[in-house]
Structure formats: C-alpha cells, structure tokens
Amino acid sequence: MLEHKNVSDLYENSYRNSRKYSKYIINMLKYGYNNGVIEGINNKIKVIKRMALGYRSFYHFRNRILIMFELIHIEKAA
C-alpha cells in the first residue's frame, strides 16, 4: 500500500497491480509477443460460424474456413 493519504483508490489499485504483475509486464515489453493474430483468426471463424447457420455438414464449414484463410485454392473449371 502507498503511504500517501492523498492518493486516489484507482491509482493505488493500479500501482498494486503493476507491482503484482511486474515480471509479466517486463517480459511483454522485452519480447513484444502478443496474441492479437490468434484473436483475429478466432474472430473471423466466429463470424463465419454465425453466417454458416445453414451449412448441412461440418465438411462444408471446414472448407469455407480454409478458403477464407487461403489455405486451399479452388481452381475454376475451364
């Protein structure tokens, strides 16, 4: 706890959390990795899932996801 009486509760809470998680904060600043890309992929899949209410099989749903992420390519018939 801080010893100053004129410090707000919000600042005190923030200070306490930053001390508690200092090791993780230092690692984040040191290495710069985050899970933003994975969260974006999960969000895209959830959007496809919401739109794919009418898919009759998981196979079609899976293929739609693979096509969206360009993991498979569909060749057009000549």
HELIX and SHEET records of a PDB file:
HELIX    1   1 ASP A    9  LYS A   20  1                                  12    
HELIX    2   2 SER A   22  TYR A   31  1                                  10    
HELIX    3   3 GLY A   36  MET A   51  1                                  16    
HELIX    4   4 PHE A   58  MET A   68  1                                  11    
END                                                                             
